[in-house]
Amino acid sequence: MIYKLMDGTRVRVVPLRGEAEGTYEFETYRFTPAPEALRVTDSVEYLSGADAEERIAALRIADAIRFGRVFGGGTQLAHTGRPSRLPFRAAVVAASVATVAAMGVVVHFDPQAPNGPSLSDVVTAPVVTPTPGTPQPYRPTPRPSTHTTREGKREALTRHIVTQSTKPATRRPIAKAPADIRISFYRNCTGNPQPCIDAGSLTFYAGRILAGHNYMGYQWLSRVPVGRTVRVISGPMAGTYRVYGHLAIGRQGGSIPAFAGSPDLVLQSCEGRGTGFSLLHRV
């Protein structure tokens, strides 16, 4: 795991094999200002037991504080699943209730209003008879009914026996990530990412997350295999990354979860009723 601190220092924590149980190597290093320069190691420590656990807990807290200060305001997780129909159904129910209430209103007549004409005041209309030679309206010729009756002998019904197919059902394949992943375009919608995601765009928000709807072609984002290289061609996240782990939560929306290992890039898409993430470090 790699933890980042506010001053730019990074601490790489590696469990040692073959040593006493719970022994870790803590390598503290930093990068020089030039992007092409190699990293410079400041110190290497070896801790075990309670000392190692306390050091790891402190690094987690420091990394979380750094992330909150750098990417403050982007704490809400965007929805990348299908929109819920509950608001639409609630609106239909409310409109139905309002219609029924309106139909139940009793109309009161004004007793001082003038009376309308009675039937005795209406003059009977004269009867008009057609003159000879006037064409008559078209009247279709009645046809015999085609409906069957119960009279006579009925034909025997043919019995069809349906047998179960021996061919196995075709399962829907699980979405797989492309072999060569090159992300050349995405929209930067840090302030309000949801409209950009709903429009079908791969969307950048919260300082390090690229998200897209699973039903708009981005279902593979949360299932990129560990070790796969991802290249971002342009934009604020331009660079080369490698997947080191995944995370899945049982909800859509809400606050952004804590990512173990302090990823430099996170790929997000929904999985069923939950949300999945691929976690990547910059190479």
VENQUI-V992837 format. One record per residue. N is the residue number from 1. RES is the residue in one letter. SS is DSSP state (helix for helix, strand for strand, loop for the rest). D_LAST is the distance of its C-alpha to the last C-alpha in Angstrom with 2 decimals. Layout:
N;RES;SS;D_LAST
N;RES;SS;D_LAST
This chain:
1;M;loop;14.29
2;I;strand;12.75
3;Y;strand;15.26
4;K;strand;15.26
5;L;loop;18.63
6;M;loop;20.57
7;D;loop;20.54
8;G;loop;16.76
9;T;loop;16.76
10;R;strand;14.42
11;V;strand;15.95
12;R;strand;14.38
13;V;strand;17.17
14;V;strand;17.63
15;P;strand;21.01
16;L;loop;22.78
17;R;loop;24.60
18;G;loop;28.01
19;E;loop;28.71
20;A;loop;30.89
21;E;loop;30.01
22;G;loop;27.85
23;T;strand;26.40
24;Y;strand;22.91
25;E;strand;20.89
26;F;strand;19.83
27;E;strand;17.49
28;T;strand;17.62
29;Y;strand;15.37
30;R;strand;14.62
31;F;strand;13.07
32;T;loop;15.72
33;P;loop;16.70
34;A;loop;15.63
35;P;loop;12.12
36;E;loop;12.08
37;A;loop;13.29
38;L;loop;11.93
39;R;strand;12.19
40;V;strand;15.80
41;T;strand;17.02
42;D;strand;20.13
43;S;strand;21.54
44;V;strand;21.37
45;E;strand;23.85
46;Y;strand;25.20
47;L;strand;27.01
48;S;strand;28.77
49;G;helix;31.08
50;A;helix;31.92
51;D;helix;30.19
52;A;helix;26.78
53;E;helix;27.48
54;E;helix;28.60
55;R;helix;25.57
56;I;helix;23.17
57;A;helix;25.45
58;A;helix;25.45
59;L;helix;21.65
60;R;helix;21.63
61;I;helix;24.36
62;A;helix;22.78
63;D;helix;19.50
64;A;helix;21.78
65;I;helix;23.87
66;R;helix;20.98
67;F;helix;19.86
68;G;helix;23.55
69;R;helix;24.14
70;V;helix;21.16
71;F;loop;21.58
72;G;loop;25.28
73;G;loop;27.40
74;G;loop;24.89
75;T;loop;26.01
76;Q;strand;27.56
77;L;loop;25.91
78;A;loop;26.65
79;H;loop;28.69
80;T;loop;27.19
81;G;loop;30.20
82;R;loop;33.66
83;P;loop;35.84
84;S;loop;38.61
85;R;loop;42.24
86;L;helix;43.75
87;P;helix;44.27
88;F;helix;46.03
89;R;helix;48.24
90;A;helix;49.12
91;A;helix;50.18
92;V;helix;52.36
93;V;helix;54.06
94;A;helix;54.73
95;A;helix;56.25
96;S;helix;58.42
97;V;helix;59.72
98;A;helix;60.58
99;T;helix;62.44
100;V;helix;64.48
101;A;helix;65.37
102;A;helix;66.56
103;M;helix;68.72
104;G;loop;70.39
105;V;loop;71.79
106;V;loop;75.61
107;V;loop;77.24
108;H;loop;80.41
109;F;loop;83.06
110;D;loop;84.97
111;P;loop;88.63
112;Q;loop;89.88
113;A;loop;88.30
114;P;loop;90.90
115;N;loop;91.63
116;G;loop;90.61
117;P;loop;93.13
118;S;loop;94.67
119;L;helix;95.25
120;S;helix;98.94
121;D;helix;98.03
122;V;loop;96.06
123;V;loop;98.17
124;T;loop;98.03
125;A;loop;96.58
126;P;loop;99.01
127;V;loop;98.56
128;V;loop;97.75
129;T;loop;99.14
130;P;loop;97.88
131;T;loop;100.38
132;P;loop;101.54
133;G;loop;99.33
134;T;loop;96.12
135;P;loop;93.21
136;Q;loop;92.07
137;P;loop;88.41
138;Y;loop;86.51
139;R;loop;86.74
140;P;loop;84.80
141;T;loop;86.86
142;P;loop;86.24
143;R;loop;84.61
144;P;loop;85.09
145;S;loop;82.52
146;T;loop;79.87
147;H;loop;79.30
148;T;loop;80.20
149;T;loop;82.87
150;R;loop;83.63
151;E;loop;86.83
152;G;loop;87.24
153;K;loop;85.35
154;R;loop;81.58
155;E;loop;79.39
156;A;loop;77.53
157;L;loop;73.84
158;T;loop;71.45
159;R;loop;69.15
160;H;loop;65.58
161;I;loop;63.56
162;V;loop;59.79
163;T;loop;57.98
164;Q;loop;54.47
165;S;loop;51.92
166;T;loop;50.46
167;K;loop;47.36
168;P;loop;44.36
169;A;loop;42.89
170;T;loop;39.78
171;R;loop;36.86
172;R;loop;34.43
173;P;loop;31.09
174;I;loop;28.08
175;A;loop;25.58
176;K;loop;22.65
177;A;loop;19.36
178;P;loop;19.20
179;A;loop;17.85
180;D;loop;15.86
181;I;strand;14.58
182;R;strand;14.56
183;I;strand;15.59
184;S;loop;17.72
185;F;loop;20.06
186;Y;loop;20.46
187;R;strand;22.91
188;N;strand;22.32
189;C;loop;24.98
190;T;loop;24.01
191;G;loop;27.70
192;N;loop;29.07
193;P;helix;26.67
194;Q;helix;29.30
195;P;helix;31.30
196;C;helix;28.29
197;I;helix;27.25
198;D;helix;30.94
199;A;loop;31.13
200;G;loop;28.68
201;S;loop;25.65
202;L;loop;22.00
203;T;strand;21.95
204;F;strand;19.58
205;Y;strand;20.98
206;A;loop;20.67
207;G;loop;17.75
208;R;loop;14.97
209;I;strand;16.92
210;L;strand;17.50
211;A;strand;20.79
212;G;loop;23.44
213;H;loop;26.75
214;N;helix;26.84
215;Y;helix;30.08
216;M;helix;28.81
217;G;loop;26.31
218;Y;loop;23.25
219;Q;helix;24.17
220;W;helix;21.16
221;L;helix;18.67
222;S;helix;19.39
223;R;helix;19.37
224;V;loop;16.10
225;P;loop;15.97
226;V;loop;13.76
227;G;loop;11.21
228;R;loop;11.43
229;T;strand;8.81
230;V;strand;9.68
231;R;strand;9.89
232;V;strand;11.73
233;I;loop;13.98
234;S;loop;15.84
235;G;loop;16.88
236;P;loop;15.64
237;M;loop;12.45
238;A;loop;11.54
239;G;strand;7.97
240;T;strand;5.63
241;Y;strand;5.15
242;R;strand;6.46
243;V;strand;9.93
244;Y;strand;11.16
245;G;strand;14.63
246;H;strand;17.39
247;L;strand;20.21
248;A;strand;23.64
249;I;strand;26.47
250;G;loop;30.07
251;R;loop;30.58
252;Q;loop;29.81
253;G;loop;29.65
254;G;loop;30.32
255;S;strand;27.95
256;I;loop;24.16
257;P;loop;23.51
258;A;loop;21.54
259;F;loop;18.11
260;A;loop;17.45
261;G;loop;14.32
262;S;loop;13.77
263;P;loop;11.38
264;D;loop;9.70
265;L;strand;10.99
266;V;strand;14.12
267;L;strand;15.95
268;Q;strand;19.69
269;S;strand;22.85
270;C;strand;26.16
271;E;strand;27.43
272;G;loop;31.23
273;R;loop;32.36
274;G;strand;29.09
275;T;strand;25.52
276;G;strand;22.34
277;F;strand;18.66
278;S;strand;15.36
279;L;strand;12.83
280;L;strand;9.05
281;H;strand;6.28
282;R;strand;3.79
283;V;loop;0.00
